[in-house]
Amino acid sequence: MAHMQSEQIYKALSKAELADGRRTFDHIGQFNFHVELEGIQVASFKAVSGLQMECEPIEYMWGDEGVLRKRPGRVKPGNITLKRGYSNHNMKALWDWWMSVQRGKVERKSGSIVLCNDKGMEIARYNFTEAWPVKWKGWELDGQGNATVVEELEICCESLELAGPTGV
């Protein structure tokens, strides 16, 4: 009897489709995404990392219990690293943003990392605010290699939030 119920549930789930044609239990590929700064898609990146939040634990002792207690402390987002193959497309805009920091003029920007389905429709988004570049890394060149040259831009931000699944 339990087997029949689970089979019926499986059949019902496999028939249920989301607006973009995915089944409710289909996984999303990690390769369909884009990056926006101030609401404008700035470039195509090959990788994004650092979408994380961390809560620093505060450790303390209560009386003479001898037990180390912990409570939540500051919450901070991680630095976001953007990697892309070198191209002239929007290269100057990102480079100028980095150079402004070097010159002592920090231009804080808001942005988003947008996850898309196989049809290019947005299905989720992480928004970050008050971001500015903290590191730029140029190409690694190899006379015997055949890989694409990659540049990296690492940005720090003051907040990171999931704007919610939009394609469900």
C-alpha positions as CSV (number, residue, x, y, z in Angstrom):
1,M,0.0,0.0,0.0
2,A,2.8,2.5,0.9
3,H,4.6,1.6,-2.3
4,M,1.4,2.4,-4.3
5,Q,1.1,5.8,-2.5
6,S,4.7,6.8,-3.2
7,E,4.3,5.7,-6.8
8,Q,1.2,7.9,-7.2
9,I,3.0,10.8,-5.5
10,Y,6.0,10.4,-7.9
11,K,3.7,10.4,-10.9
12,A,1.9,13.5,-9.7
13,L,5.3,15.3,-9.1
14,S,6.7,14.3,-12.4
15,K,3.6,15.8,-14.2
16,A,3.8,19.0,-12.2
17,E,5.7,21.6,-14.2
18,L,6.8,25.1,-13.3
19,A,6.1,28.1,-15.6
20,D,9.4,27.5,-17.4
21,G,8.8,23.8,-18.2
22,R,10.9,22.4,-15.4
23,R,9.5,19.7,-13.1
24,T,9.3,20.8,-9.5
25,F,12.1,18.5,-8.5
26,D,14.5,19.2,-11.4
27,H,17.9,20.6,-10.4
28,I,19.2,23.8,-11.8
29,G,22.5,24.0,-13.7
30,Q,25.3,26.1,-12.3
31,F,26.2,27.5,-15.8
32,N,23.2,29.8,-16.5
33,F,23.7,33.1,-14.7
34,H,24.6,36.7,-15.3
35,V,25.9,39.6,-13.2
36,E,24.2,43.0,-12.9
37,L,25.6,46.2,-11.5
38,E,23.2,49.0,-10.8
39,G,20.6,47.1,-12.7
40,I,22.7,46.7,-15.9
41,Q,24.1,43.4,-17.1
42,V,27.8,44.3,-17.1
43,A,29.5,41.2,-18.6
44,S,29.4,37.5,-19.0
45,F,31.4,35.8,-16.3
46,K,32.7,32.2,-16.4
47,A,32.4,31.8,-12.6
48,V,31.1,33.5,-9.5
49,S,32.1,32.5,-6.0
50,G,31.8,33.8,-2.5
51,L,28.0,33.9,-2.2
52,Q,28.0,33.3,1.5
53,M,27.0,34.7,4.8
54,E,28.8,34.0,8.1
55,C,27.7,34.6,11.7
56,E,30.6,35.0,14.1
57,P,30.0,33.1,17.3
58,I,30.6,34.9,20.6
59,E,32.0,32.6,23.2
60,Y,31.5,33.1,26.9
61,M,31.5,31.3,30.3
62,W,28.5,31.5,32.6
63,G,29.6,31.6,36.2
64,D,31.6,28.6,37.3
65,E,29.8,26.1,35.1
66,G,32.9,25.2,33.2
67,V,30.9,25.0,30.0
68,L,31.8,27.2,27.0
69,R,28.6,28.9,25.8
70,K,28.1,30.4,22.4
71,R,25.7,33.0,21.1
72,P,25.3,34.7,17.7
73,G,27.5,37.7,17.0
74,R,28.1,39.8,13.9
75,V,26.8,38.6,10.5
76,K,28.9,39.4,7.5
77,P,28.8,38.5,3.8
78,G,31.7,37.0,2.1
79,N,33.7,38.7,-0.7
80,I,32.3,37.9,-4.2
81,T,34.8,36.8,-6.8
82,L,33.9,37.3,-10.5
83,K,35.9,35.5,-13.1
84,R,35.7,36.0,-16.8
85,G,37.6,35.3,-20.0
86,Y,39.2,38.4,-21.2
87,S,37.4,40.4,-23.8
88,N,37.0,44.1,-24.6
89,H,33.3,44.0,-23.8
90,N,32.8,46.2,-20.8
91,M,36.4,45.8,-19.8
92,K,36.9,49.5,-19.3
93,A,33.9,50.0,-17.0
94,L,35.1,47.3,-14.6
95,W,38.7,48.5,-14.8
96,D,37.7,52.1,-14.1
97,W,35.7,50.9,-11.1
98,W,38.8,49.2,-9.8
99,M,41.0,52.2,-10.5
100,S,38.7,54.6,-8.7
101,V,39.5,52.6,-5.5
102,Q,43.2,52.8,-6.2
103,R,42.8,56.6,-6.5
104,G,41.1,56.8,-3.1
105,K,37.6,57.4,-4.5
106,V,35.4,54.4,-3.5
107,E,32.3,54.1,-5.7
108,R,29.9,51.8,-3.9
109,K,27.4,49.9,-6.1
110,S,24.5,47.6,-5.8
111,G,24.2,44.5,-7.9
112,S,22.8,41.0,-8.4
113,I,23.9,37.5,-9.3
114,V,21.0,36.2,-11.4
115,L,20.4,32.4,-11.8
116,C,18.6,31.5,-15.1
117,N,16.9,28.4,-16.4
118,D,17.9,26.6,-19.7
119,K,15.7,29.1,-21.6
120,G,17.5,32.1,-20.1
121,M,14.5,33.1,-17.8
122,E,15.4,34.4,-14.4
123,I,14.5,31.9,-11.6
124,A,16.4,33.3,-8.6
125,R,18.6,36.3,-7.7
126,Y,21.0,37.3,-4.9
127,N,21.2,41.1,-4.4
128,F,24.2,42.7,-2.8
129,T,24.6,46.3,-1.7
130,E,27.4,48.9,-1.0
131,A,29.9,46.8,-3.0
132,W,33.3,48.0,-4.2
133,P,36.4,46.2,-5.7
134,V,39.0,45.0,-3.2
135,K,41.2,42.9,-5.6
136,W,41.9,42.6,-9.3
137,K,43.8,39.7,-10.7
138,G,45.2,39.7,-14.3
139,W,45.9,36.8,-16.6
140,E,48.0,33.8,-16.1
141,L,49.9,33.3,-19.3
142,D,51.6,30.0,-20.5
143,G,53.4,29.7,-23.8
144,Q,52.4,26.0,-23.9
145,G,48.8,26.4,-22.8
146,N,45.7,26.5,-24.8
147,A,43.2,27.9,-22.2
148,T,41.4,31.2,-22.4
149,V,43.0,34.0,-20.4
150,V,40.9,34.8,-17.3
151,E,40.7,37.9,-15.2
152,E,39.2,38.2,-11.7
153,L,37.5,41.0,-9.8
154,E,36.9,40.5,-6.1
155,I,34.3,42.8,-4.5
156,C,33.3,43.2,-0.9
157,C,29.7,44.1,0.0
158,E,27.8,45.1,3.1
159,S,24.7,43.0,2.6
160,L,23.7,39.9,0.6
161,E,20.1,38.7,0.3
162,L,18.2,36.1,-1.7
163,A,15.5,38.0,-3.5
164,G,13.6,34.8,-3.8
165,P,12.8,32.3,-6.5
166,T,11.1,34.2,-9.3
167,G,10.4,31.4,-11.7
168,V,8.3,29.2,-9.6
